[in-house]
Amino acid sequence: MALAIAAMFLAGCSSMSKTGKGALYGTGGGAAVGAGLGAIIGGGKGAGIGAAVGAGVGAGAGALIGSRMQKHQEEIAQAIPDADVETVEDDNGLQARQGTC
């Protein structure tokens, strides 16, 4: 799984949809959290199962969030036809929508 994620990053995320990016980030984060919780709960033996469950839950949640972000950007673009809608990122990595006329 780590090789697949690394390959996706090397291939470039710029062409991915927000849904795809959300699923990718959610998979990585969910796998890390799941592995940690699985190791704690399972006494060190449940890390693999925890990672698999966490990756699945994280991918689903990330895809939903990414899809909502894409829909929101499209709604702004339709509401203000002449607006230039872009995603901006602050120093902490948080994303927001910025529209200019």
Secondary structure, DSSP 8 states (H G I E B T S, - for coil): -HHHHHHHHHH-STTS-HHHHHHHHHHHHHHHHHHHHHHHHTTTS-HHHHHHHHHHHHHHHHHHHHHHHHHHHHHHHHHSTT-EEEEEE-TTS-EEEEEE-
